[in-house]
Amino acid sequence: MVTYAVRPTCRAMMLVSLLCALVATCATIPAHAAAPRSSLYVLGDSIAGGAAQGGKGPYGWPSLVAKQLGLTLRLDGSGGTGYTTGGRQKGGRPYPQRVEEAVAAKPDVVVVEGSRNDGGRKRTQAAATDTLRRLRAGLPHARILVIGPIYSYPQRIGSHPIDEAVSAAAKKLGMPYVSAVRRGWFTGSAHRFIGSDGVHPTNAGHAYLARQIRPELSRLLRT
């Protein structure tokens, strides 16, 4: 019996080469490429940035909330500042002067917190309106959450002029607003989370704040 060697045609050889190249290419592609994470930008005072009593770095509520929600974080929390004041420290700037940095970061989510350092209802409302309007104009697609001043009164106070001023500014621009005053954060049994200075939350207090703020951001992210 005579056997013959069958030589592959040029077309068959090309097909084999293409298949080999495809297999090699697929081998270099990760099984699942991670999607880029959304970013969170927090603008606030020392209740956001942390203080000697607690809340610095990974112990602050911004870091805790960002980690829990899988967000990257940019934090601009400066002690003594607010919508109307740059505080007493050298180089401190009020919120309106810090809007450009927030816009330049191009975050997906922004939280503006504060501020207990503000004084004067009319001045605060005007400065808050200016700050929030410019944030919205510079970040038209970002989700923005406004949190009012966070006081440390052991008993509920019902209302506060600065809280009402910031609330009015947020409402005017159609932004969601969380009133720490009306919700009584740090009053009653929660007052134990305030540090020895009677003003700033401890690390446990920042964990408590994260538990209050995370659901608000979760709802905002689902809209």
Order of alpha helices (4+ residues) and beta strands (2+ residues): alpha-beta-alpha-alpha-beta-alpha-beta-alpha-beta-alpha-beta-alpha-alpha
